[in-house]
Amino acid sequence: QVQLVESGGGLVQPGGSLRLSCAASGSSFSIYVMGWYRQAPGKERELVATITSGGSTKYADSVKGRFTISRDNSKNAMYLQMNSLKSEDTAVYYCNMFVGVGNVYWGKGTLVTVSS
């Protein structure tokens, strides 16, 4: 059974930075596509970034050039470096593992608040 645990959220001022981490339990972490999603108050959950087993990445237009997704397969971990944060980045950020169609795992989320 896969478990995903996010950490690193918190309160940061506009223009600041945060680094989120996702720790995954279970085997075969390295072969799956991983991703970060976020859900702002009153809005639907949206994709932030994904990373394949080989390290190929994709980003939402709203975070391109500011966020960087990475993974360390030796540690079963994934990261999201967030720079130049804006108030509209305020959301709960979720770690996601895509195992197959209809087989997706989620963490419980970590709250990021961007405010002065």
N, C-alpha and C positions, 0 to 999 in steps of 0.2 A: 504494500500500500504506500503510495506516494504522499508525502507531507511537504508542504511549502510554507516557509516562515519568512515573512518580510521584516525588515528592521531599517532604521535610519531616518524615519520621518521626524518631523518636528516643525517648529515655528522658525521662519527665516524672513528677513527683510527683502523687499524687492531688489533685484540685482544680485542677490546672494546665491550661494551654492549649497547643495546637499548631495549626499551619496547614499542611495538606497541599496540594500543587499537583500538577496533571496537565498535562503539555505534550503536545499532539497534533500530529503531522505529517500532511501530506496536505491535500487541499482539502475543501471542503464541511463543515467542522467545525460551522459554525453551524446546520446544519439537523437535526442528529441529537440524540437524547436521550442524555444522558451520566449516568453514575452512579458512586457509590462503593459498593464492597462490602468486606466484611472476613471474614477467616477466623482464628478463634482456634485455639490448639493443641488437637487432638483433636475439633474441631467442624467442621461443614459451613460453606461460604461463605454469608454472608447479606447481604441488601441493607441498606445504611445510608441512602442518600438518592439521589434522582434529580432531574434538572433538564431541562426541555424546551428546545427552541430559543427559545421565547418567555419562558423564565424561570420557568415554573411548577414548583413543587418538591413533593416528597413525602419523608417521613422514616419510618424505623422508629420504633415507639413508644419503644424503648429510648433513642433519642437526641434525641427531640423536646424543644425548648427548650434544648438544650445545643450541638447541632451546627448549622452553617449551610452549605449548599451554594450555590455561585455559579459563574458562568462569565463569561469575557471573550472574546467571539467575535472581537474584533479581534486578540487575542493567541493564539487557538487554545488557550485555557487554561481549566481548571476548578479550583475550590478547595474545600476543606472546612475550615472553621474549627471547631475542637473546643474547647469550654470545659467547665469542671467535670468534668474527666476522672476516670474511675473505673477501678479495677483490671480490671473486666470489659470495659473498652474495649480491653484489650491484644489485639492481633491484627496480622496483615498486612493492610494496606489496599490495595485494588486499584481502579484506574480502569477504567471500562467505557464503551464506545461502542456503542450499539445502532443498527445500520444497517438491519436488517430481520430477519425471522424466520430463524433459522439463520445469521445473519451478524452476529456480535458480536466486537468486538475487546477485548482485555485488556492492561493493562500487567503488568509483572513484580512489582509490589507494593512497598510500603514498610512497614517494621516500626514499630509504635507500641507502646511498653512503658510501662505506667503502674504505677509502683512507688515505694515510699518507701525 
